[in-house]
Every structure is written in C-alpha cells, then in structure tokens.
Amino acid sequence: MVCPLCNSESKFAFAAKGFDLHDCVKCSHRFTAISADETHVAEVYGDEYFSGGGAGYSDYLQEGEMLTKRGRMYAKILEKYSGKKGKMLDVGAAAGFLLKGFVNENWNGTGLEPNAEMAGFGREKLNLDIKQGSLEEFETNEKFDLISMIQVAAHFYEPRKAFEKAFDLLNENGFLLIETWNRESLSARIFGRNWHEYSPPSVLQFFSEKGLTDFLETLGFAKIARGRPSKKISGAHAKSLLKYRLGDNFLLKLIPGNLNFPYPSEDLFWALYQKK
C-alpha cells in the first residue's frame, strides 16, 4: 500500500486492534493500511463515537467547559504570532466547544464537523456557524486567516488532500494550527505497539513532529512556533480509554468519573505553521 503523504511504497510495521500498520519506506510516515472514504467517516465518527466510550468519548458534551478553555488558550497563543484576529475554520469542530473559545476571544469562527448531531448542537446550543462535512470533501469560496486542527490530523483518511485543501483555503500568510500525537515521543517509544494512540480504525495517521513538518514544508508551509499543550481529561473519558486499551480492571472503578485530571501531555505537541 502506498504512503498517503508521499505516495511511496510502504512496508508492514505491526498489527494493532486487528489492523495492519505500515511505515513509508521513503518518508517514514506510519499509517493504518486501509482504504477509507466518506463512508468510513460516517461509520467511525457516528453518534457512538461521542457517547459510547472505547476509542471515542463516554460523554463528549460533559467536556464542554474544559474544551472551551483550551480554545481560549490557543487563541491567546495565536495573538503572539498573528498580530490580528480574523476569520478561522475549525476542522473537526464536533459540538463547537473549542471554536467557542476562539469566538470568545473575538475570532470570526466557522466550524466543520462530519457528525450531524454534534454540528447541530453547536449551531443550536452555542449559536455557532458549523457546517457538516469532512475537510477532504469541503468546498467553499471563503478564505480564512487561520485553520485549526486540534486532535484531528490523525483521523484524516486522505491527509495529503486535507492539507492541500487547507493550504488553498488560507489567505496569504495565513496560519495553520495543529495539535496531534507524537509517535516519536518518549512514552510512545516506551509502550511501543501498546501505545494508546495505536487505535485504528478511528486513528489512521501516526505523525512525528519532524515528519509532519517536513511534509507541510513541501506544500509551502513554514513552522513558526511549537509547544506542548496544557490538557485535562475527565475521569469518565480516562476510564473509557483505559478500558479500551487494557480491558476490564477493578482498579478502573477507583477513578471518579466526575472529576477532571491533568493529562501529562508528553506525547502531544502543537505546532503553528504559516502559508508562505
């Protein structure tokens, strides 16, 4: 199977959750070796993803306040580099909580979310402009000053097409903000194939920071900043993820589902790129 970033040949790396993971022989990108399309998006990111636990969420809407705070955090980071607040597109907006954080910091925000129920919640409950669909198939005549992809890039079924679309949708000198997992992090190396993010079929792409940056540079982006995000996770979400990876365990009952816990964030990074 060819690499979804550079179209070079790939080789089998290992299996995870019954799916083969491949490494590109040229750019070393790691990916889930399946052919996916909009049908995959509808199946994997249906309502169950946001409320059924497993690799998704036990109750996504419960995390609204935390996510809104994270949106405001990223909006403040953008202030340091953009010098202005303009029009943004939040890809994978879900119910719009992160986008709401940006809007609260005076960005003019539009969201893009494939799940109809989540997109509807954002429009009806949060009064946000959220369109239904995936970036790979998104069509618009609008241009944006910022495109945000928070915990989204790993889920693209055609990552090259998605990033090329983002480049085209940005104004000159526009910004691309990405938060994603780093498969070359210390914890990813320690846990190896048992690293929590090796969770296909919801996770399809496994980036390293260097690999992502090298690829985006070929499209015309330049990295101007990076960091490690501050992140919290609800007890209910933590228990759901641990159960998905480790199976039932009586110790999971000791985690209070209604409390929020700091996430170590060692295997996460954010990076800000600019269209040149």
N, C-alpha and C positions, 0 to 999 in steps of 0.2 A: 504494500500500500504506500502511496506517495505521501510525502510530508505536506500538511495543509498550509504551511507557511512558504516553503521554497520549492515545492513540487519535486524534490529529490526522492530517491529511494529510501526506504526505511527498513529497520530490522526489528525483530521481536525482542522486547526487553523482559517482560514478565506478565503474568496474568493477575488481575485484581477484580474481585467480585464477579468472576466468570467472564471477564472481557480481556482481550489482549491489549497490552500497551506496547507501543512501538517507539523507537528512537530514530530520528532522521540521521542518515549516515553523513550528511553534509553540515547541517546547522545544529544538530544535536537536540532539536526540539522533541519533546516527548508528548505523545497524544494517544487517545483511545482509538484503536483501529476499527472504527465502524463508519459506515456511510450514513450520514444523518441529514435531515432536511427539516422543513417546517412541521412535518408530521411528528418528528422526534420532539420538537419544541412543545407541541400540543400535548404529547403523551407524558413527557417527563415533568413539565412545569405546569401541570394542571392544578386543580384546587388541592389535591392531596399533598402536593409539594409544600404548600404553605400551612398545612394543618395536620398532616399525617405522620410527622416525625421522620425517622430514618435519616437519609442524607439531606432532607429538607428541614422544615421547621415544625415543631409541635404546635405552635400558635404564633404565626408571624406578627399578627396585629398587636400582640402583647408587647412587642419590642419597639413600638412606635416612638416612645419618648427617647429611648436610647439612640435610635436611628436619626431622629431629628437633630439631636445634639451633635451627632457625628457629621451631619450635613453642614451644620453651622461651623464646626471645627474646620472642615475642608474649605468652606467659603472664606474663612479668615486666613487660611494658608494662601489661597488664591490672591487675596488682597496684597500680599507681599510681592507678588510677581506680575500680576496683570496690570496693576495701576488703574483699573476701572472695573465696573460691574456692567455686564451686558446681557446678551441672550445666551441661554445654555440649553443643552439637550442632555437629560439624564437617561442613560441607556440601562435597561433592566430596572426600571423605577419601582416595580412592584406596586405597593399601595401609595407610594409617593412620600414616605417619611423623610428620606434623605433629601429629596428635592425640596420639601417644605423647609428644611433647614437653610438651604441656599436662598429660597424665596424670602425667608425671614431676614436674610442679610442683604436683601434688595437686588437679587438677581432676577431677571425675567426668565422664568423656567418653563420648559416643556419636558414631559416625561415620555418614555417609550417602554411599553411593557406588554409581553405576549399574553399574559393571563387576563382574561376578560373581567373576572371578578375583582382582582386586585386593581386593575386600571379603573374600573367603575367606582371602587371605594375611594380612590384618590380624587376622582372628579366630583363625586357626590358629597363626601365627608370632609375633604380637605380643600375643596374648591380649586383644584389644580388642573392644568391642561395636560392630560395624559392620553396619549394615543396608543392604540393596541397594535402590536406587531413586534417583529424582531428587526435588529439593525440590518441583517443581511438582505432583507426584502423591503426595507423602509425607503419610501420615495417622497420627496418634498422639494419645493423650490426655495425653502428657507435656508438661511445661512446662520451659523452660530459662532459666538466668541469663545465658547467653552463646551466641550463634550466630556461628560463624566462617565466613568465605567467603574463603579465600586462593586467589587465581588462579582464581576460579570464576564471578564475576558476568558476565564477558564471554561465558560459554558458555551462559547461560540461554536457552532457546528461548521462554519466556514470562516475561520479567523482572518485569513488574508482579505477576503471580500469585505468583512466587517470593518477592518481597519482602513482599507482603501475607501470605503464609504464614509468613514469618519473624516478622513483627510479631505474628501470632496465637499463635505458639509461644513467644514470650518472656514471662517474668514481668514484672510491672510494674517499671519502672526497669531492665529487663534490657538487655544490651549486644549490639550488632551490630558485629562487626569485619570489615572488608573490606580486602583488598589487591587492587588491579587496576591496569590500564594507563591512562595519562592521554593521551588523544588531543590534548590541547592542550599537551603538553609541548614543550620546545624541539626535541628530536630528532624527534618526530612532525611538527612543522611543517617542519623542515629536509628530512626524507625524503619528506614528502607522501604520495602514494599508494603509495610504495615502503617506507613504514614497516613494520617486520617484523610488527607485530600485525595488519595488514590481511591476515588469513589465514583467510578462510572456506573450507569450511563449519564448521571447528571453532570459530572465533571468530565470534560472531553480534552481539555488542553492543560498541560503542566509546564508552566513557564519558569525559567530562571530570570533574574533581573537583567543579567547581561544578554541572554538570548532574546528577550523581549526588546530591549533597547537596540541591539544590533539589527533586528528585523525592522523596527519602526524607522530607523535611520535610512534604510533602503527605500522607504516610502516618502521621505522628505521631512521627517520629524527630527527635532533635536531635543535631548533631555536637558532640562534646566534646573531640576531640583528632584530630590528624593528623600524619603524618610521612612520611619516605622510608625504606623498609626496607633493611636490610643483607641482601645476597643474593649467593650464589655459584652458579655453574653449572659442570657438569662439561665437560671438553673434548669428550667424545663428544656431549653434548647441543648444545654450541655448534656443532660441525661439522655436525650434523644440521640445525639451524635455518638455518645459513648456506647449506648446500647447497639446502635447500628454497626459500630466497628468491633465491639468486644462481645456482644451477646448479653443475655440477661445476667445480672450480677446483683446480689443482695446489697452491695455497697452503694449502688445507684440510688437506693431508697433513702440514703442519708443526705442526698443533695436536695436542699429545699428548692422547689420549682419556682417559687415566687420571689426569689432574691436574684440580684444581678451580680456577676463576678467579673473581675478584670481578666481579660484574655492576655496571656503573655506576649503575643504578637511577634515572637521571634521569627516565625516562618511567614510573616506578612510583610509587604512593603507597599508604599505608594510612590508613584513617580509622576512628575509633571513634564509633559512634552509640549513643544511649540512647533506649529506648522511654519516651515521656512520656505 
